Amino acid sequence: MKKDDCIFCKIANGEIPSACIYENKEFRVILDVGPATRGHVLILTKEHYDNIFEIDAETAGRLFSLASVVARAMKKTLNCDGMNILQNNGTIAGQTVFHFHLHLIPRYEGDQVKVTWPQGEISDDEKTELVNMIKKEI
């Protein structure tokens, strides 16, 4: 269901104009209005989900299937050197629009985009504990 006060619902459902490169009954793929690099796109769900914690697995699967098709088309036409696939969930993770969307960010040699973090460490005991905790919930 669409949320009346959600800007991405309005864009995804064609109420607000966008530079749409692909659309089907579930998704709209648009150029980002504030791109990190040339050709940066967003895949928007037409149905409103706040984040990955709300989207069902089947819809997410179809979205990522579409992402692979769009990514290959972008690689071919933009001749990018690589690509980041990015999806933020929650304010702490950098989410600013609370409607599920996936970024496809073409990367070019010498661009100034940074999507990195310092590598941490994990003990064998912590690995075992985390594996057991998460595995139990799947």
Secondary structure, 3 states (H helix, E strand, C coil): CCCCCCHHHHHHCCCCCCCEEEECCCEEEEECCCCCCCCCEEEEECCCCCCCCCCCHHHHHHHHHHHHHHHHHHHHHHCCCEEEEECCCCHHHCCCCCCCEEEEEEECCCCCCCCCCCCCCCCHHHHHHHHHHHHHHC
